[in-house]
Amino acid sequence: MRNHDLAIGFNEEPFDNFRHFNDILKVEEENSCQPYVIGSRQFDLLELTAPMIFSCNSPMGKWANFMNGVLTIHENLIEKRKKENNQNFTCVYTEIIKREELLNGTILVDASKNETNIEPGIPTRIDFEQFVVFCRDPSGYHFYNKTWFNFQPKLEKLEFRKSQKTDGLMVLIVTGMSHNQAMRHLKRTFSFASKHNFLSFSMFNQRSIDNWENSMKLFRTWRKPRCVTFLHSDSDRISKHFGDKFDFHSQLYNNFNRKYLGHVDNCITDGRVTVEDAVSLWVNSTKAFHNKKFCHFSLLHLDDIASPLDGTLVNLDEVLRDSFQDLFDEGILANTTIIVLSGGSKNSTVYKTESGKIESKYGLFLIRPSDRLRTKFPGKISSLSKNVDRLITDDDISETLLDLMTNFEHSEFQRSLFETELSSNRNCEDAGIFEDFCICSKRVELGKKTQKEVMKSLLKLIRKEFSMFKCISKIQIDTRNWNVRKFGHYFFQFHGNLTTERIKESGRFSNSTVLKFHGTARFSTLAMVDLELKDRLKMEKLETKEKISDKCYQKIMKAYEFN
């Protein structure tokens, strides 16, 4: 495939989503710390970022329903008994219990032997927090197995914790997820977020690649007096260290699914995708707390979905988008804040590439302050909004979450993004980021000879880019004010113009039309001026143009219509 084919046909993610929130030129030009934002044209990533959708099909069917603490077996079990002329098709429920803890911290679980029969069509209150339903045929074969999490019994015991404040916070932390990876694969989610008052921070510089170090700060932020708390994690390590500190913790539920109900290729035997089940549980906890009018905090930590393969993250997209829509429709976002956050880097096939090494340093920080906060604290929301294109770190986010969870009632969180408008001159040294992890690029001076070689290579590249348009007579590059910077790669922005051919029509020649374009190119070493475009060229539309030149102009603009 030729370069111009890639330029026109290749999916423009992540920048389609990036544009929903941040002005790329503002990010790259206004900040003294100019980041190297990975574009869609990074050829070393093209074969590694395709979506990888999990397919989970199950013949199990839907035999039970559980809502608000009440379990009901579907009446089609009666039909099954009649059809088979056998009454020994039965359903039972029983508690999921802890059996023992291994030396490595793994919790072994089992289903209690104290099973309770439940007849179809009879709503039954369940007093267990984490339980499983089994339906068996006369031979003892399980034709239905499904786990459930029940918030109602413990919430009734926690009534004394209620207060006048019913604010909520939902946090999703995804280990190994970079900013651009999220932009590539969470398309539906970001489309929804861009229309519903979410803010996305374009320069979140993860301070280290140690997920444990990054996450430790974030987990401490749950300590808000009297709030009801929930944790779900697919990591035994996270569960072991933090689970007991939360009012509700789904470790038994999760480990039972993992051991007994499949968990093969990210699927559960009833057809659920594991990440979909995790998000649903996270959302259900918030609904349960909100409906009972508790102040609440629900944390979902996913350790496996974003790595080692980049494209598996796409499986989070639809369920996350639909869940946000559901929360919005039910009015829960009126007093509940949502945060989606990177939890540090992890081994990934993408991170082994040159572009991926750069990309891994960029974390995702997506936040939607609740409607109540936006109304009550417009000044703090304004400060937060002004920081979306500023260099931020894990420490800044940690203080922001603490500030949020204490309802802005303490003055010690001076680094909170709600309290301080960061300077565009902020650099990694100011932010306490070591050079090895810094996303800021450094300016490089090119010698005249090198600059001439780079210009020659760039002109050749641009001509190839426009080679499909036979109506172009001349291409020029502006060599003034070059700003070459280094961050893993050497890269620079450039401007130029192209001139269309004069066309003879009705006995006369048209005037030539001059179109302006700009872009960013990169090369790996100063000795090798083997350039590639960092992303697609950007064409500037003309306000007026010769009608006779429309055809050529329109062809070019159509090819770059997504700029």
Secondary structure, 3 states (H helix, E strand, C coil): CCHHHHHHHCCCCCHHHHHHHCCHHHHHHHCCCCECCCCCCCCCCCCCCCCCCCCCCCCCCCCEEEECCEEEECCHHHHHHHHHCCCCCEEEEEEEEEEEECCCCCEEEEECCCCEECCECCCEECCCCEEEEEEECCCCCEEEEEEEECCHHHHHHCHHHCCCCCCEEEEEEECCCEHHHHHHHCHHHHHHHHCCCCEECCCEECCCCCHHHHHHHHHHHHCCCCCEEEEEECCHHHHHHHHHHCCEECHHHHHHHHHHCEEECCEECCCCEHHHHHHHHHHHHHHHHHHCCCCEEEEEEECCCCCCCHHHHHHHHHHHHHHHHHHHHCCHHHCEEEEEEECCCCCCCHHHCHHHHHHCCEECEEEECCHHHHHHCHHHHHHHHHCCCCCECHHHHHHHHHHHHCCCCCCCCCCCCCCCCCCCCCCHHHHCCCHHHCCECEEECCCHHHHHHHHHHHHHHHHHHCCCCCCEEEEEEECCCCCEEECCCEEEEEEEEEEECCCEECCEECCCCEEEEEEEEEECCCCCCCCEECCCCEECCCCCCCHHHHHHHHHHHHHCCCC
